[in-house]
């Protein structure tokens, strides 16, 4: 069957795009793994904080607000930045960027009771951060795409991509799929997909981000604690189903793979977290890692390839895929459907693959 659209990648980027594109034509989505959203999408911190990221990310995240606030997929979380006595200038810069209100130590400790008065001097807080029910969102997009006629295949790794007259042929899972437009939403593997297709890679880098899940510190009820980020952005923590997830917030370059946490990096990050709190980490409940994939300028890449208009990039979401996905998917549909995008021109240019020449 000849498809209008063939999407490679079943993470949040590919699935949300499938939901928006399926009404515009026949579509098949191919996912390598046994289930959808296996890699970065299943290992997200699952926070909607629309002011987090570079200007292009922030623009897409803010534009996703209408969708999220009407979706029933958000729950209150809040967002706190903390820093030590020698870093007032850094704290002020972060506070302005994230639009948080400065708090006294007593006020901050009321929100995050284990804050250490000996190491934390500055704190800021904002309510404009929410947990995302990421599983529900993934399934909702998949249902929406299927309801509009899309075919979603798992266990379908692309092993060969061939340029055909009027489109593409992709061998995956023992079958050949054809389409007029190939949409590259393969996460950390986007440059590998481009190479298979004979399209010039753009220089994406996969960066590992490790996470640990620890018991609720001191037996506290952590359910209403905010997400807390250290001033140097070298650790963060967030409540998770009665426990706490803590990350060293590292960005270590790695080859694309099914990532796992680095024990030493995790230990160093937990030590930085421990400096800011009064409760030591005594054991881990679990640990894992994901890959955050960035273009050279760290802005997402959304648009037709500069040299081949039958190849479309949907890549480089970094760690911001969920919070920006609704607006990014709308943009994909606008560009492919020939509609005027609602995204302002400067942001559109910042996302365009043609910026790489």
Secondary structure as a PSIPRED ss2 file (coil, helix, strand):
# PSIPRED VFORMAT (PSIPRED V4.0)

   1 X C   1.000  0.000  0.000
   2 X E   0.000  0.000  1.000
   3 X E   0.000  0.000  1.000
   4 X E   0.000  0.000  1.000
   5 X E   0.000  0.000  1.000
   6 X E   0.000  0.000  1.000
   7 X E   0.000  0.000  1.000
   8 X E   0.000  0.000  1.000
   9 X C   1.000  0.000  0.000
  10 X C   1.000  0.000  0.000
  11 X C   1.000  0.000  0.000
  12 X H   0.000  1.000  0.000
  13 X H   0.000  1.000  0.000
  14 X H   0.000  1.000  0.000
  15 X H   0.000  1.000  0.000
  16 X H   0.000  1.000  0.000
  17 X H   0.000  1.000  0.000
  18 X H   0.000  1.000  0.000
  19 X H   0.000  1.000  0.000
  20 X H   0.000  1.000  0.000
  21 X H   0.000  1.000  0.000
  22 X H   0.000  1.000  0.000
  23 X H   0.000  1.000  0.000
  24 X H   0.000  1.000  0.000
  25 X C   1.000  0.000  0.000
  26 X C   1.000  0.000  0.000
  27 X E   0.000  0.000  1.000
  28 X E   0.000  0.000  1.000
  29 X E   0.000  0.000  1.000
  30 X E   0.000  0.000  1.000
  31 X C   1.000  0.000  0.000
  32 X C   1.000  0.000  0.000
  33 X C   1.000  0.000  0.000
  34 X C   1.000  0.000  0.000
  35 X C   1.000  0.000  0.000
  36 X C   1.000  0.000  0.000
  37 X C   1.000  0.000  0.000
  38 X C   1.000  0.000  0.000
  39 X C   1.000  0.000  0.000
  40 X H   0.000  1.000  0.000
  41 X H   0.000  1.000  0.000
  42 X H   0.000  1.000  0.000
  43 X H   0.000  1.000  0.000
  44 X C   1.000  0.000  0.000
  45 X C   1.000  0.000  0.000
  46 X C   1.000  0.000  0.000
  47 X E   0.000  0.000  1.000
  48 X E   0.000  0.000  1.000
  49 X C   1.000  0.000  0.000
  50 X C   1.000  0.000  0.000
  51 X C   1.000  0.000  0.000
  52 X C   1.000  0.000  0.000
  53 X C   1.000  0.000  0.000
  54 X C   1.000  0.000  0.000
  55 X H   0.000  1.000  0.000
  56 X H   0.000  1.000  0.000
  57 X H   0.000  1.000  0.000
  58 X H   0.000  1.000  0.000
  59 X H   0.000  1.000  0.000
  60 X H   0.000  1.000  0.000
  61 X H   0.000  1.000  0.000
  62 X H   0.000  1.000  0.000
  63 X H   0.000  1.000  0.000
  64 X C   1.000  0.000  0.000
  65 X H   0.000  1.000  0.000
  66 X H   0.000  1.000  0.000
  67 X H   0.000  1.000  0.000
  68 X H   0.000  1.000  0.000
  69 X H   0.000  1.000  0.000
  70 X C   1.000  0.000  0.000
  71 X C   1.000  0.000  0.000
  72 X C   1.000  0.000  0.000
  73 X C   1.000  0.000  0.000
  74 X E   0.000  0.000  1.000
  75 X E   0.000  0.000  1.000
  76 X E   0.000  0.000  1.000
  77 X C   1.000  0.000  0.000
  78 X C   1.000  0.000  0.000
  79 X E   0.000  0.000  1.000
  80 X E   0.000  0.000  1.000
  81 X E   0.000  0.000  1.000
  82 X E   0.000  0.000  1.000
  83 X E   0.000  0.000  1.000
  84 X C   1.000  0.000  0.000
  85 X C   1.000  0.000  0.000
  86 X C   1.000  0.000  0.000
  87 X C   1.000  0.000  0.000
  88 X H   0.000  1.000  0.000
  89 X H   0.000  1.000  0.000
  90 X H   0.000  1.000  0.000
  91 X H   0.000  1.000  0.000
  92 X H   0.000  1.000  0.000
  93 X H   0.000  1.000  0.000
  94 X H   0.000  1.000  0.000
  95 X H   0.000  1.000  0.000
  96 X H   0.000  1.000  0.000
  97 X H   0.000  1.000  0.000
  98 X H   0.000  1.000  0.000
  99 X C   1.000  0.000  0.000
 100 X C   1.000  0.000  0.000
 101 X E   0.000  0.000  1.000
 102 X E   0.000  0.000  1.000
 103 X E   0.000  0.000  1.000
 104 X C   1.000  0.000  0.000
 105 X H   0.000  1.000  0.000
 106 X H   0.000  1.000  0.000
 107 X H   0.000  1.000  0.000
 108 X H   0.000  1.000  0.000
 109 X H   0.000  1.000  0.000
 110 X H   0.000  1.000  0.000
 111 X H   0.000  1.000  0.000
 112 X C   1.000  0.000  0.000
 113 X C   1.000  0.000  0.000
 114 X C   1.000  0.000  0.000
 115 X E   0.000  0.000  1.000
 116 X C   1.000  0.000  0.000
 117 X C   1.000  0.000  0.000
 118 X C   1.000  0.000  0.000
 119 X C   1.000  0.000  0.000
 120 X C   1.000  0.000  0.000
 121 X C   1.000  0.000  0.000
 122 X E   0.000  0.000  1.000
 123 X E   0.000  0.000  1.000
 124 X E   0.000  0.000  1.000
 125 X E   0.000  0.000  1.000
 126 X E   0.000  0.000  1.000
 127 X C   1.000  0.000  0.000
 128 X C   1.000  0.000  0.000
 129 X C   1.000  0.000  0.000
 130 X E   0.000  0.000  1.000
 131 X E   0.000  0.000  1.000
 132 X E   0.000  0.000  1.000
 133 X C   1.000  0.000  0.000
 134 X H   0.000  1.000  0.000
 135 X H   0.000  1.000  0.000
 136 X H   0.000  1.000  0.000
 137 X H   0.000  1.000  0.000
 138 X H   0.000  1.000  0.000
 139 X H   0.000  1.000  0.000
 140 X H   0.000  1.000  0.000
 141 X H   0.000  1.000  0.000
 142 X H   0.000  1.000  0.000
 143 X H   0.000  1.000  0.000
 144 X H   0.000  1.000  0.000
 145 X H   0.000  1.000  0.000
 146 X H   0.000  1.000  0.000
 147 X H   0.000  1.000  0.000
 148 X C   1.000  0.000  0.000
 149 X C   1.000  0.000  0.000
 150 X C   1.000  0.000  0.000
 151 X E   0.000  0.000  1.000
 152 X E   0.000  0.000  1.000
 153 X E   0.000  0.000  1.000
 154 X C   1.000  0.000  0.000
 155 X C   1.000  0.000  0.000
 156 X C   1.000  0.000  0.000
 157 X C   1.000  0.000  0.000
 158 X E   0.000  0.000  1.000
 159 X E   0.000  0.000  1.000
 160 X E   0.000  0.000  1.000
 161 X E   0.000  0.000  1.000
 162 X E   0.000  0.000  1.000
 163 X E   0.000  0.000  1.000
 164 X E   0.000  0.000  1.000
 165 X C   1.000  0.000  0.000
 166 X C   1.000  0.000  0.000
 167 X E   0.000  0.000  1.000
 168 X E   0.000  0.000  1.000
 169 X E   0.000  0.000  1.000
 170 X E   0.000  0.000  1.000
 171 X E   0.000  0.000  1.000
 172 X E   0.000  0.000  1.000
 173 X C   1.000  0.000  0.000
 174 X C   1.000  0.000  0.000
 175 X E   0.000  0.000  1.000
 176 X E   0.000  0.000  1.000
 177 X E   0.000  0.000  1.000
 178 X E   0.000  0.000  1.000
 179 X E   0.000  0.000  1.000
 180 X E   0.000  0.000  1.000
 181 X E   0.000  0.000  1.000
 182 X E   0.000  0.000  1.000
 183 X E   0.000  0.000  1.000
 184 X E   0.000  0.000  1.000
 185 X C   1.000  0.000  0.000
 186 X C   1.000  0.000  0.000
 187 X H   0.000  1.000  0.000
 188 X H   0.000  1.000  0.000
 189 X H   0.000  1.000  0.000
 190 X H   0.000  1.000  0.000
 191 X H   0.000  1.000  0.000
 192 X H   0.000  1.000  0.000
 193 X H   0.000  1.000  0.000
 194 X H   0.000  1.000  0.000
 195 X H   0.000  1.000  0.000
 196 X H   0.000  1.000  0.000
 197 X H   0.000  1.000  0.000
 198 X C   1.000  0.000  0.000
 199 X C   1.000  0.000  0.000
 200 X C   1.000  0.000  0.000
 201 X C   1.000  0.000  0.000
 202 X C   1.000  0.000  0.000
 203 X C   1.000  0.000  0.000
 204 X C   1.000  0.000  0.000
 205 X E   0.000  0.000  1.000
 206 X E   0.000  0.000  1.000
 207 X E   0.000  0.000  1.000
 208 X E   0.000  0.000  1.000
 209 X E   0.000  0.000  1.000
 210 X E   0.000  0.000  1.000
 211 X E   0.000  0.000  1.000
 212 X E   0.000  0.000  1.000
 213 X E   0.000  0.000  1.000
 214 X E   0.000  0.000  1.000
 215 X C   1.000  0.000  0.000
 216 X C   1.000  0.000  0.000
 217 X H   0.000  1.000  0.000
 218 X H   0.000  1.000  0.000
 219 X H   0.000  1.000  0.000
 220 X C   1.000  0.000  0.000
 221 X C   1.000  0.000  0.000
 222 X C   1.000  0.000  0.000
 223 X C   1.000  0.000  0.000
 224 X C   1.000  0.000  0.000
 225 X C   1.000  0.000  0.000
 226 X C   1.000  0.000  0.000
 227 X E   0.000  0.000  1.000
 228 X E   0.000  0.000  1.000
 229 X E   0.000  0.000  1.000
 230 X E   0.000  0.000  1.000
 231 X C   1.000  0.000  0.000
 232 X C   1.000  0.000  0.000
 233 X C   1.000  0.000  0.000
 234 X C   1.000  0.000  0.000
 235 X C   1.000  0.000  0.000
 236 X E   0.000  0.000  1.000
 237 X E   0.000  0.000  1.000
 238 X E   0.000  0.000  1.000
 239 X E   0.000  0.000  1.000
 240 X E   0.000  0.000  1.000
 241 X C   1.000  0.000  0.000
 242 X C   1.000  0.000  0.000
 243 X E   0.000  0.000  1.000
 244 X E   0.000  0.000  1.000
 245 X E   0.000  0.000  1.000
 246 X E   0.000  0.000  1.000
 247 X E   0.000  0.000  1.000
 248 X C   1.000  0.000  0.000
 249 X C   1.000  0.000  0.000
 250 X C   1.000  0.000  0.000
 251 X C   1.000  0.000  0.000
 252 X E   0.000  0.000  1.000
 253 X E   0.000  0.000  1.000
 254 X E   0.000  0.000  1.000
 255 X C   1.000  0.000  0.000
 256 X C   1.000  0.000  0.000
 257 X C   1.000  0.000  0.000
 258 X C   1.000  0.000  0.000
 259 X C   1.000  0.000  0.000
 260 X C   1.000  0.000  0.000
 261 X C   1.000  0.000  0.000
 262 X C   1.000  0.000  0.000
 263 X H   0.000  1.000  0.000
 264 X H   0.000  1.000  0.000
 265 X H   0.000  1.000  0.000
 266 X H   0.000  1.000  0.000
 267 X H   0.000  1.000  0.000
 268 X H   0.000  1.000  0.000
 269 X H   0.000  1.000  0.000
 270 X H   0.000  1.000  0.000
 271 X H   0.000  1.000  0.000
 272 X H   0.000  1.000  0.000
 273 X H   0.000  1.000  0.000
 274 X H   0.000  1.000  0.000
 275 X H   0.000  1.000  0.000
 276 X C   1.000  0.000  0.000
 277 X E   0.000  0.000  1.000
 278 X C   1.000  0.000  0.000
 279 X C   1.000  0.000  0.000
 280 X C   1.000  0.000  0.000
 281 X C   1.000  0.000  0.000
 282 X C   1.000  0.000  0.000
 283 X C   1.000  0.000  0.000
 284 X E   0.000  0.000  1.000
 285 X E   0.000  0.000  1.000
 286 X E   0.000  0.000  1.000
 287 X E   0.000  0.000  1.000
 288 X E   0.000  0.000  1.000
 289 X E   0.000  0.000  1.000
 290 X E   0.000  0.000  1.000
 291 X E   0.000  0.000  1.000
 292 X E   0.000  0.000  1.000
 293 X E   0.000  0.000  1.000
 294 X E   0.000  0.000  1.000
 295 X C   1.000  0.000  0.000
 296 X C   1.000  0.000  0.000
 297 X C   1.000  0.000  0.000
 298 X C   1.000  0.000  0.000
 299 X C   1.000  0.000  0.000
 300 X C   1.000  0.000  0.000
 301 X E   0.000  0.000  1.000
 302 X E   0.000  0.000  1.000
 303 X E   0.000  0.000  1.000
 304 X E   0.000  0.000  1.000
 305 X C   1.000  0.000  0.000
 306 X C   1.000  0.000  0.000
 307 X C   1.000  0.000  0.000
 308 X C   1.000  0.000  0.000
 309 X C   1.000  0.000  0.000
 310 X C   1.000  0.000  0.000
 311 X E   0.000  0.000  1.000
 312 X E   0.000  0.000  1.000
 313 X E   0.000  0.000  1.000
 314 X E   0.000  0.000  1.000
 315 X E   0.000  0.000  1.000
 316 X C   1.000  0.000  0.000
 317 X C   1.000  0.000  0.000
 318 X C   1.000  0.000  0.000
 319 X C   1.000  0.000  0.000
 320 X C   1.000  0.000  0.000
 321 X H   0.000  1.000  0.000
 322 X H   0.000  1.000  0.000
 323 X H   0.000  1.000  0.000
 324 X H   0.000  1.000  0.000
 325 X H   0.000  1.000  0.000
 326 X H   0.000  1.000  0.000
 327 X H   0.000  1.000  0.000
 328 X H   0.000  1.000  0.000
 329 X H   0.000  1.000  0.000
 330 X H   0.000  1.000  0.000
 331 X H   0.000  1.000  0.000
 332 X H   0.000  1.000  0.000
 333 X H   0.000  1.000  0.000
 334 X H   0.000  1.000  0.000
 335 X H   0.000  1.000  0.000
 336 X H   0.000  1.000  0.000
 337 X H   0.000  1.000  0.000
 338 X C   1.000  0.000  0.000
 339 X C   1.000  0.000  0.000
 340 X C   1.000  0.000  0.000
 341 X C   1.000  0.000  0.000
 342 X C   1.000  0.000  0.000
 343 X C   1.000  0.000  0.000
 344 X C   1.000  0.000  0.000
 345 X H   0.000  1.000  0.000
 346 X H   0.000  1.000  0.000
 347 X H   0.000  1.000  0.000
 348 X H   0.000  1.000  0.000
 349 X H   0.000  1.000  0.000
 350 X H   0.000  1.000  0.000
 351 X H   0.000  1.000  0.000
 352 X C   1.000  0.000  0.000
 353 X H   0.000  1.000  0.000
 354 X H   0.000  1.000  0.000
 355 X H   0.000  1.000  0.000
 356 X H   0.000  1.000  0.000
 357 X C   1.000  0.000  0.000
